[in-house]
Amino acid sequence: MNWVIRSTKTIRFHTNLHEILKPIWNDLTEYDWVLSDLDFISDETIPINFDHDYFILNQEQFKELYQSYTQIIWGIISAVPKNIDLDKNLIAELSTEDKKVWIKDDFLSPNLF
C-alpha cells in the first residue's frame, strides 16, 4: 500500500481498485482472486457482499468489481494463479490482523511456490 500511495499521486481516492490496478491490469488476466475480511462501499451490484466472510472470484467476476466504483476500505485481496487448489477453511479464517497473512511466500496454498 505504501507503494500505491507514493506512486499514484493523481488518483482521486486510494480505495478504488480500478485506479490502483489500472497500470498492471493487463498482467492480471491469468489469476483468480481471493478476497477476505472486507469492508467496502458500493452503490452498484457487484460479486461481493457482506453475507459471506470471503469470496473466490474468477477473472470475469473480479473484472466486474474492478470496473465498478466500489471503495475497498479494508481487507485482503490476493491474486492466485488459476486452477490452484485452495484450502477454503484457511481462507475463511483469514484476517488482516493475523501476522501470517503478511509473511512473504507463505499464503493460502503450498502449491503456489
C-alpha positions in Angstrom: 0.0 0.0 0.0 2.9 2.4 0.7 4.0 1.9 -3.0 0.5 2.7 -4.1 0.4 6.0 -2.1 3.8 7.1 -3.2 3.4 6.1 -6.9 -0.1 7.3 -7.6 -0.4 11.0 -6.7 -3.1 11.6 -9.3 -5.6 9.0 -8.0 -8.8 10.6 -6.7 -9.1 8.0 -3.9 -6.8 5.1 -3.0 -9.6 2.8 -2.2 -10.7 2.3 -5.8 -9.4 -0.9 -7.4 -9.8 0.4 -10.9 -7.4 3.3 -10.3 -4.9 1.3 -8.3 -4.7 -1.7 -10.6 -5.1 0.1 -14.0 -1.3 0.3 -14.7 -0.9 -3.5 -14.3 -4.5 -4.7 -15.2 -3.3 -6.5 -18.4 -0.8 -8.5 -16.5 -3.5 -9.9 -14.2 -5.6 -12.0 -16.6 -4.2 -15.4 -15.5 -5.4 -15.1 -11.9 -8.4 -15.9 -9.8 -8.9 -13.7 -6.7 -9.3 -14.3 -3.0 -11.0 -11.6 -1.0 -11.4 -11.8 2.7 -12.1 -9.7 5.8 -13.6 -7.0 3.6 -15.1 -3.6 4.4 -16.3 -1.7 1.3 -18.7 0.9 0.0 -20.6 0.4 -3.3 -23.8 1.7 -4.9 -23.5 -0.9 -7.7 -24.3 -4.6 -8.0 -21.0 -6.4 -7.6 -20.0 -10.0 -6.9 -19.2 -9.4 -3.2 -21.4 -8.6 -0.3 -21.5 -8.6 3.5 -23.3 -12.0 3.7 -20.1 -14.0 3.4 -16.7 -13.9 5.1 -14.7 -14.5 1.9 -15.0 -14.7 -1.9 -13.1 -16.6 -4.5 -13.7 -14.7 -7.8 -12.8 -15.7 -11.3 -11.3 -13.2 -13.7 -14.7 -12.1 -15.1 -16.2 -11.6 -11.6 -13.1 -9.6 -10.5 -13.4 -7.5 -13.6 -16.9 -6.5 -12.6 -15.5 -5.4 -9.2 -12.6 -3.7 -10.9 -14.8 -1.7 -13.3 -17.2 -0.6 -10.6 -16.7 2.5 -8.4 -16.5 0.3 -5.3 -14.3 1.6 -2.5 -12.4 -1.2 -0.7 -11.8 0.2 2.7 -10.2 -2.8 4.4 -9.4 -6.4 3.6 -7.2 -9.0 2.0 -7.1 -9.1 -1.8 -4.9 -11.8 -3.4 -4.3 -12.8 -7.0 -3.9 -16.6 -7.2 -2.9 -18.4 -10.3 -5.9 -20.1 -11.9 -6.5 -23.8 -11.1 -4.8 -23.8 -7.7 -6.5 -25.8 -5.0 -7.2 -23.5 -2.1 -7.9 -24.5 1.4 -11.3 -22.8 2.0 -11.1 -23.5 5.7 -7.9 -21.5 5.8 -9.4 -18.7 3.7 -12.4 -18.5 6.0 -10.1 -17.7 8.9 -8.0 -15.1 7.1 -7.9 -11.8 8.9 -5.9 -8.6 8.2 -4.9 -8.8 11.9 -3.2 -12.2 11.5 0.6 -11.7 11.1 0.8 -14.9 9.0 -1.1 -13.1 6.2 1.8 -10.7 5.7 4.6 -13.3 5.6 6.1 -13.4 2.1 5.5 -16.7 0.1 3.6 -18.3 2.9 0.0 -17.8 2.0 -3.1 -20.0 1.3 -1.6 -22.9 -0.6 1.8 -24.7 -0.6 1.3 -25.3 -4.3 1.8 -21.6 -5.1 5.5 -21.5 -4.5 
